[in-house]
Amino acid sequence: MRTVFALAGVLSLVSFGPTVAATASAQPAPLSAEQRRVANDVADGRSGRSERSYVVSNEWAHRLFFPHIEGLGGAMVGVGADQAYTMAAVARSELPFAVDYDPVIAATHRLYGVLVPDAATPDALVASFEREAEAAAVARIEERLGADAAPVVRVYRRYRQRLLVYLRNVQRYRFGRTWLSDAELYAHVRALHAGGRVIARTADITGPPTLEAIGAASRALGVPVRVVYLSNVEMFVANRPQLVTNMRALNTDERAVLLRTAYSPRLRSAPRDHWHYVVQPFPDYLARLATGQYLYANTIVEDLIRTGRGGDGFSLLDSSVPMRSTP
């Protein structure tokens, strides 16, 4: 892992006016050349192939997170594909780090990184996945990414039709705001991509070096990590020592939160959804990890079940929920 040196006070993050007339909120300005160098110095980590690449999300109730992340700012670390954009926009995140074990997901973020800045509206973005737009979209990808274009073009061609149907659904979703249904949220995501602020990496959250490098980069840039979105990854990984090290290394502060989705027959799923949505203050998450009582990551959610604190599709897992005392 390359070292990211501290640049305290030098790399301030400024804002500029809105890029879409429908929004009055200031959007983050493009990163400077030096800021881009620091952010892009974050290295890829271990990768692998999933049986299925989740270029589309199967989570639809992220609105349950919104009251706990709105306006938090700072950096975001998230897995998965475009669903993280909705949360980054609601949180007004300045620097989203998109991390996933599947290299197809990193390529999907790079695909959005080409198409979103050119699309002034959600309609224009969705239209870029229409069959008749394919040749022009591929040409733009190849022009912008040069020698790095091939895997992104493959993802576009393989998943174009699937993404078209999915993005239409995201745009028309009636039960909460999404990055494609709300002009202000879309403007924020567009500014992030246009400004080089979405940093996509292929990495295993249980291994080196990516999350530690993200912590170092966010510290060097003076942007604390305020949102960590793990989706349902914890159902499939153990609390290995490196995962604990990674989470401690993130440059979080007392306002940081962890967002997760969980499934259990003993937890009620959110309406019109498969998952139970959990918000946990990040300091509480680190405190539970420090006890050594949670051998598997998903056992943290068991605290909700054991204490009868699981809510109606959503739970806040904070210090009021007693920790387990035996493994």
C-alpha positions in Angstrom: 0.0 0.0 0.0 1.3 3.4 -1.0 1.6 5.9 1.9 -0.8 8.8 1.9 0.9 11.7 3.7 -1.1 14.1 5.8 -1.8 17.4 4.2 -3.6 19.1 7.1 -5.3 22.3 6.2 -4.1 22.3 2.6 -6.8 20.4 0.8 -10.0 22.1 1.9 -13.2 21.0 0.2 -15.0 24.0 -1.3 -18.4 24.2 -2.9 -19.9 25.8 -6.0 -23.3 26.6 -7.3 -25.9 24.1 -8.4 -25.5 22.3 -11.7 -29.2 21.7 -12.2 -31.6 24.7 -12.0 -34.2 22.7 -10.0 -31.9 22.6 -6.9 -30.9 25.5 -4.8 -28.3 23.6 -2.7 -24.6 24.2 -3.4 -22.8 21.2 -4.7 -19.2 20.0 -4.0 -16.7 21.5 -6.4 -14.4 19.3 -8.4 -11.3 18.0 -6.6 -8.1 19.8 -7.3 -5.3 18.0 -9.0 -3.6 17.4 -5.6 -6.8 16.2 -4.0 -7.4 13.8 -6.8 -3.9 12.4 -6.4 -4.5 11.7 -2.7 -7.9 10.2 -3.3 -6.8 8.1 -6.2 -3.8 6.8 -4.4 -6.1 4.4 -2.6 -5.2 0.9 -4.0 -7.4 -1.9 -5.1 -7.4 -5.0 -2.8 -8.3 -8.6 -3.1 -11.1 -9.3 -5.6 -13.2 -12.2 -6.6 -16.1 -13.3 -8.8 -19.6 -13.7 -7.3 -22.1 -16.2 -8.7 -24.1 -13.1 -9.6 -23.0 -9.5 -10.1 -25.3 -7.1 -8.3 -25.2 -4.3 -10.8 -28.8 -3.6 -9.6 -29.9 -3.4 -6.0 -32.5 -5.7 -4.3 -32.9 -3.2 -1.5 -35.7 -0.6 -1.8 -36.3 0.9 1.6 -33.2 3.1 2.1 -35.6 5.9 3.1 -35.6 4.3 6.5 -32.0 5.4 6.8 -32.6 9.0 5.8 -33.4 10.6 9.2 -30.1 9.3 10.6 -27.8 10.4 7.7 -29.4 13.6 6.3 -26.8 16.3 5.9 -24.0 14.4 7.7 -21.5 15.4 5.0 -17.9 14.0 5.1 -16.8 10.9 3.3 -18.8 7.7 2.7 -17.6 4.2 2.3 -20.1 1.9 0.7 -20.5 -1.4 -1.0 -22.8 -2.2 -3.9 -23.8 -0.2 -7.0 -26.0 2.8 -7.5 -28.0 2.5 -4.3 -25.1 4.1 -2.5 -25.6 7.2 -4.6 -29.0 7.8 -3.0 -27.5 7.6 0.5 -24.5 9.8 -0.5 -26.8 12.4 -1.8 -29.1 12.5 1.2 -26.1 12.7 3.5 -24.5 15.4 1.3 -21.4 13.2 1.2 -18.4 15.0 -0.3 -16.3 12.0 -1.1 -17.9 8.5 -1.7 -15.5 5.5 -1.7 -17.3 2.7 -3.5 -15.8 -0.6 -2.5 -16.8 -4.1 -3.6 -15.3 -7.6 -3.9 -16.7 -8.0 -7.4 -14.7 -6.1 -10.1 -17.9 -5.8 -12.2 -19.3 -3.4 -9.6 -16.2 -1.2 -9.7 -16.6 -1.1 -13.5 -20.3 -0.2 -13.1 -19.3 2.8 -11.0 -16.8 3.8 -13.7 -19.6 3.5 -16.3 -21.7 5.9 -14.3 -18.7 8.1 -14.0 -18.7 8.6 -17.7 -22.5 8.8 -18.4 -23.8 10.8 -15.4 -21.8 14.0 -15.9 -23.0 14.2 -19.5 -26.7 13.7 -18.5 -28.2 16.9 -17.2 -31.3 15.1 -16.0 -32.3 11.6 -14.8 -34.3 11.2 -18.1 -31.1 11.8 -20.1 -29.2 9.3 -18.1 -31.8 6.6 -18.4 -32.0 7.3 -22.2 -28.3 6.5 -22.5 -29.1 2.9 -21.8 -31.6 2.7 -24.7 -30.6 0.4 -27.5 -30.3 3.2 -30.0 -27.9 5.1 -27.6 -25.5 2.1 -27.4 -23.0 3.2 -30.1 -22.8 6.7 -28.8 -22.4 5.5 -25.1 -19.6 3.1 -26.1 -17.8 5.8 -28.0 -17.9 8.1 -25.0 -16.6 5.4 -22.7 -13.7 4.6 -25.0 -12.9 8.3 -25.5 -13.0 9.1 -21.7 -11.3 6.0 -20.4 -8.9 5.1 -23.2 -6.8 2.0 -22.3 -9.1 1.4 -19.3 -12.3 1.3 -21.3 -12.6 -2.4 -22.2 -14.0 -3.8 -18.9 -16.5 -0.8 -18.6 -17.6 -1.4 -22.2 -18.2 -5.0 -21.5 -20.3 -4.2 -18.4 -22.3 -1.7 -20.4 -23.0 -4.1 -23.3 -23.8 -7.1 -21.0 -26.1 -5.2 -18.6 -27.4 -2.4 -20.7 -31.0 -3.7 -21.0 -31.1 -4.8 -17.4 -29.9 -1.5 -16.2 -32.4 0.3 -18.4 -35.3 -1.5 -16.8 -33.9 -1.1 -13.3 -33.0 2.6 -13.6 -36.6 3.3 -14.9 -37.9 1.6 -11.7 -35.5 3.6 -9.5 -36.7 6.8 -11.3 -40.3 6.0 -10.8 -40.1 4.6 -7.3 -43.1 6.0 -5.3 -42.3 5.1 -1.7 -39.3 7.3 -1.0 -36.7 9.5 -2.7 -34.0 8.1 -4.8 -31.1 9.7 -6.7 -33.1 9.4 -9.9 -36.5 10.5 -8.6 -35.4 13.7 -6.9 -33.7 16.6 -8.9 -31.6 17.8 -5.9 -30.3 14.3 -5.1 -29.4 13.7 -8.8 -27.6 17.1 -9.0 -25.5 16.1 -6.0 -24.5 12.7 -7.5 -23.8 14.4 -10.9 -21.5 16.9 -9.2 -19.7 14.1 -7.4 -19.0 12.2 -10.6 -18.2 15.4 -12.6 -15.7 16.5 -9.9 -13.8 13.2 -9.7 -15.1 12.6 -6.2 -16.5 9.0 -6.6 -13.6 6.7 -6.0 -14.4 3.1 -7.0 -12.2 0.3 -5.9 -12.3 -3.5 -6.0 -11.6 -4.9 -2.5 -12.5 -7.3 0.2 -13.5 -5.5 3.4 -11.9 -8.3 5.4 -8.5 -7.9 3.8 -5.8 -5.3 3.1 -5.0 -2.7 1.9 -8.0 -0.7 0.6 -10.0 0.4 3.7 -6.9 1.3 5.6 -5.8 3.4 2.6 -9.3 5.1 2.6 -8.8 6.0 6.2 -5.4 7.5 5.5 -6.7 9.4 2.4 -9.8 10.8 4.2 -7.5 12.0 7.0 -5.1 13.6 4.6 -7.9 15.4 2.9 -9.5 16.5 6.2 -12.8 14.7 5.4 -13.9 12.3 8.2 -15.9 9.2 7.2 -19.4 9.8 8.4 -21.4 7.0 6.6 -20.3 3.4 6.3 -22.8 1.3 4.2 -22.3 -2.5 4.4 -25.6 -3.6 2.8 -25.9 -7.3 3.8 -22.2 -8.2 3.5 -22.0 -9.0 7.2 -24.2 -12.1 6.6 -21.3 -13.7 4.7 -18.1 -12.6 6.4 -16.6 -13.2 9.8 -15.1 -10.6 12.1 -11.5 -11.4 11.1 -8.7 -9.4 12.7 -8.1 -7.6 9.5 -11.8 -6.5 9.2 -11.6 -5.1 12.8 -8.3 -3.3 11.9 -9.9 -1.9 8.7 -12.9 -0.5 10.6 -10.7 1.0 13.3 -8.6 2.6 10.6 -11.4 4.5 8.9 -11.2 8.1 9.8 -14.6 8.3 11.5 -15.8 10.7 14.2 -18.5 10.7 16.8 -21.2 11.5 14.2 -20.4 8.5 12.0 -23.0 5.8 11.4 -23.0 2.3 10.0 -25.8 1.3 7.8 -26.7 -2.4 7.2 -29.5 -4.6 5.9 -30.1 -7.9 7.6 -32.4 -10.9 7.1 -33.7 -13.1 9.8 -37.1 -14.8 10.3 -37.0 -13.2 13.7 -36.7 -9.7 12.3 -39.6 -8.1 10.4 -38.7 -7.0 6.9 -39.5 -3.4 5.8 -42.7 -3.0 3.8 -42.4 -4.1 0.2 -38.9 -5.3 0.9 -36.9 -8.4 1.8 -34.6 -6.7 4.3 -34.6 -5.3 7.8 -32.8 -2.0 8.0 -30.4 -1.2 10.8 -28.6 2.1 11.7 -25.8 1.8 14.3 -23.6 4.7 15.6 -20.1 3.8 14.5 -18.6 4.3 17.9 -21.0 1.7 19.3 -20.1 -0.6 16.4 -16.4 -0.3 17.3 -17.2 -0.8 21.0 -18.9 -4.1 20.3 -16.0 -5.2 18.1 -13.6 -4.4 20.9 -15.3 -6.8 23.3 -14.2 -9.8 21.3 -17.7 -11.3 21.9 -18.8 -11.1 18.3 -17.0 -13.8 16.3 -19.2 -13.3 13.3 -20.2 -9.9 12.0 -23.9 -10.7 11.7 -24.1 -11.7 15.4 -24.1 -7.9 16.2 -27.7 -7.9 14.8 -28.5 -10.8 17.1 -28.4 -8.2 20.0 -31.6 -6.8 18.6 -33.3 -10.2 18.5 -32.0 -11.3 21.9 -33.2 -8.1 23.6 -36.5 -7.9 21.7 -35.5 -4.5 20.2 -36.0 -5.4 16.5 -38.5 -2.8 15.1 -41.0 -2.9 12.3 -38.6 -3.2 9.4 -36.1 -0.8 11.0 -34.0 -0.7 14.1 -31.6 1.6 15.8 -28.8 -0.4 17.4 -27.2 2.0 19.8 -25.7 1.9 23.3 -29.2 1.4 24.8 -29.2 -2.2 23.3 -27.2 -4.3 25.8 -24.1 -6.1 24.4 -23.7 -9.8 24.7 -21.5 -11.0 27.5 -20.5 -14.5 26.2 -19.4 -15.6 22.7 
